Structure formats: C-alpha cells, structure tokens
Amino acid sequence: MIRLTLKSNKKPIYIAPEAITAICDNRDGGAEVYSSVDFSLVTESPEEVVRKVLEWKLKMAKYKASLYRGDMGAAEIYASDLHMLVGLGDADIYKIVGEFLKEEPNHDAR
C-alpha cells in the first residue's frame, strides 16, 4: 500500500498499487487516482503518485527476492523502505517479517 492524502479533508488514504487503474491530473490541483470501481482526489501530483507506485513495486520485488535468497539483512532494509512509503514506523518491521517467516512455505509457488 502507498500512503496518499485526501484532498477533501487532508487525511491519509492507503491505496494498493495493484488496484490503481489510472492516475489523472485534476484541474484544481493534485491527482485523481482511479481503482477498479472508485476514484480518490488526492493532494499529491500525478507524477508523485506514479513515483510512489513505481517505488513500491521495485522495493516489493527486491524484498521478495531477498527473502527467496534467505538474505534477511536485505529483507529488513527493503521492508523498512516499504514501511516508510506507507507511513508505518520501523518497530513494525520486525513483527511483520517475523510473522511472515513463521508461515508455512507455499511449495506450489515454484
């Protein structure tokens, strides 16, 4: 998820980058971010939204690759970067990574 700011009330909104279907410039400033069934007006520019989406996807790919390699040091760094995009604190990283590692591996994924 990426954290954006709603134009109407300046509160944060968290949007899954995978759900975004279009990003348009809003004539009153900011961007219109479209998902499959809805759209949100945000204060960020279309370019900033696109940058956050691309950054999220790149960091997520690197995070998954580091977990696959078993490089937990790199995984924690990428997890930290992802949390900063969402606006979560670093303290949550260890809990989430730890929970992920406890899960049963999906042997069908390979």
C-alpha positions as a Markdown table, in Angstrom:
| # | Residue | x | y | z |
|---|---|---|---|---|
| 1 | Met | 0.0 | 0.0 | 0.0 |
| 2 | Ile | 1.0 | 3.5 | -0.6 |
| 3 | Arg | 0.0 | 6.5 | 1.6 |
| 4 | Leu | -1.6 | 9.4 | -0.1 |
| 5 | Thr | -3.5 | 12.5 | 1.2 |
| 6 | Leu | -7.2 | 13.0 | 0.5 |
| 7 | Lys | -7.8 | 16.4 | -0.9 |
| 8 | Ser | -11.2 | 16.9 | 0.8 |
| 9 | Asn | -10.1 | 16.5 | 4.4 |
| 10 | Lys | -6.3 | 16.2 | 4.3 |
| 11 | Lys | -6.5 | 12.7 | 5.9 |
| 12 | Pro | -4.3 | 9.8 | 4.8 |
| 13 | Ile | -5.7 | 7.2 | 2.4 |
| 14 | Tyr | -3.9 | 3.9 | 1.8 |
| 15 | Ile | -4.2 | 2.5 | -1.7 |
| 16 | Ala | -2.9 | -0.8 | -3.0 |
| 17 | Pro | -0.7 | 0.0 | -6.1 |
| 18 | Glu | -2.0 | -3.2 | -7.8 |
| 19 | Ala | -5.6 | -1.8 | -7.7 |
| 20 | Ile | -4.8 | 1.5 | -9.4 |
| 21 | Thr | -6.0 | 1.6 | -13.0 |
| 22 | Ala | -5.4 | 5.2 | -13.9 |
| 23 | Ile | -3.9 | 8.4 | -12.5 |
| 24 | Cys | -5.0 | 11.8 | -13.9 |
| 25 | Asp | -4.2 | 15.4 | -13.3 |
| 26 | Asn | -7.0 | 17.2 | -11.5 |
| 27 | Arg | -7.8 | 20.7 | -12.8 |
| 28 | Asp | -7.9 | 22.1 | -9.2 |
| 29 | Gly | -4.5 | 20.6 | -8.4 |
| 30 | Gly | -3.5 | 17.2 | -7.2 |
| 31 | Ala | -4.4 | 13.9 | -8.9 |
| 32 | Glu | -7.4 | 11.7 | -9.5 |
| 33 | Val | -6.4 | 8.1 | -8.6 |
| 34 | Tyr | -8.7 | 5.5 | -10.1 |
| 35 | Ser | -9.2 | 1.9 | -8.9 |
| 36 | Ser | -11.4 | -0.7 | -10.4 |
| 37 | Val | -14.7 | 0.8 | -9.1 |
| 38 | Asp | -13.8 | 4.1 | -7.4 |
| 39 | Phe | -11.6 | 7.1 | -7.5 |
| 40 | Ser | -10.0 | 9.4 | -4.9 |
| 41 | Leu | -8.9 | 13.0 | -5.2 |
| 42 | Val | -5.5 | 13.4 | -3.6 |
| 43 | Thr | -3.2 | 16.4 | -2.9 |
| 44 | Glu | -0.2 | 14.7 | -4.5 |
| 45 | Ser | 0.6 | 15.4 | -8.1 |
| 46 | Pro | 0.1 | 12.6 | -10.7 |
| 47 | Glu | 3.9 | 12.4 | -11.0 |
| 48 | Glu | 4.3 | 11.9 | -7.3 |
| 49 | Val | 1.6 | 9.2 | -7.2 |
| 50 | Val | 3.4 | 7.4 | -10.2 |
| 51 | Arg | 6.7 | 7.7 | -8.4 |
| 52 | Lys | 5.3 | 6.1 | -5.2 |
| 53 | Val | 3.7 | 3.3 | -7.2 |
| 54 | Leu | 6.9 | 2.5 | -9.1 |
| 55 | Glu | 9.0 | 2.8 | -5.9 |
| 56 | Trp | 6.6 | 0.4 | -4.1 |
| 57 | Lys | 6.7 | -2.2 | -6.9 |
| 58 | Leu | 10.5 | -2.0 | -7.2 |
| 59 | Lys | 11.0 | -2.3 | -3.4 |
| 60 | Met | 8.5 | -5.1 | -3.1 |
| 61 | Ala | 10.3 | -7.1 | -5.9 |
| 62 | Lys | 13.6 | -6.6 | -4.2 |
| 63 | Tyr | 12.1 | -7.5 | -0.8 |
| 64 | Lys | 10.6 | -10.8 | -2.2 |
| 65 | Ala | 13.9 | -11.6 | -4.0 |
| 66 | Ser | 15.9 | -11.1 | -0.8 |
| 67 | Leu | 13.5 | -13.4 | 1.2 |
| 68 | Tyr | 13.8 | -16.0 | -1.6 |
| 69 | Arg | 17.6 | -15.8 | -1.3 |
| 70 | Gly | 17.4 | -16.0 | 2.5 |
| 71 | Asp | 19.1 | -12.6 | 2.9 |
| 72 | Met | 17.3 | -11.4 | 6.0 |
| 73 | Gly | 19.5 | -8.3 | 6.3 |
| 74 | Ala | 18.5 | -7.0 | 2.9 |
| 75 | Ala | 14.8 | -8.1 | 3.5 |
| 76 | Glu | 14.7 | -5.9 | 6.6 |
| 77 | Ile | 16.1 | -2.9 | 4.7 |
| 78 | Tyr | 13.5 | -3.3 | 1.9 |
| 79 | Ala | 10.8 | -3.8 | 4.5 |
| 80 | Ser | 11.8 | -0.6 | 6.2 |
| 81 | Asp | 11.7 | 1.2 | 2.9 |
| 82 | Leu | 8.2 | -0.2 | 2.2 |
| 83 | His | 7.0 | 0.9 | 5.7 |
| 84 | Met | 8.3 | 4.4 | 5.1 |
| 85 | Leu | 6.2 | 4.6 | 1.9 |
| 86 | Val | 3.1 | 3.5 | 3.9 |
| 87 | Gly | 3.9 | 5.7 | 6.9 |
| 88 | Leu | 4.4 | 2.9 | 9.4 |
| 89 | Gly | 7.2 | 3.0 | 12.0 |
| 90 | Asp | 10.3 | 0.9 | 11.9 |
| 91 | Ala | 9.2 | -1.0 | 15.0 |
| 92 | Asp | 6.5 | -2.8 | 13.0 |
| 93 | Ile | 9.1 | -4.2 | 10.5 |
| 94 | Tyr | 10.4 | -6.9 | 12.8 |
| 95 | Lys | 6.9 | -8.1 | 13.8 |
| 96 | Ile | 5.7 | -8.3 | 10.2 |
| 97 | Val | 8.9 | -10.0 | 8.9 |
| 98 | Gly | 8.9 | -12.4 | 11.8 |
| 99 | Glu | 5.2 | -13.4 | 11.2 |
| 100 | Phe | 5.9 | -13.9 | 7.5 |
| 101 | Leu | 8.8 | -16.2 | 8.3 |
| 102 | Lys | 6.6 | -18.3 | 10.6 |
| 103 | Glu | 4.2 | -19.0 | 7.8 |
| 104 | Glu | 4.2 | -22.4 | 6.1 |
| 105 | Pro | 6.0 | -22.0 | 2.7 |
| 106 | Asn | 4.0 | -22.4 | -0.4 |
| 107 | His | 5.6 | -25.2 | -2.3 |
| 108 | Asp | 3.4 | -24.8 | -5.3 |
| 109 | Ala | 4.8 | -21.3 | -5.9 |
| 110 | Arg | 7.9 | -22.5 | -7.7 |
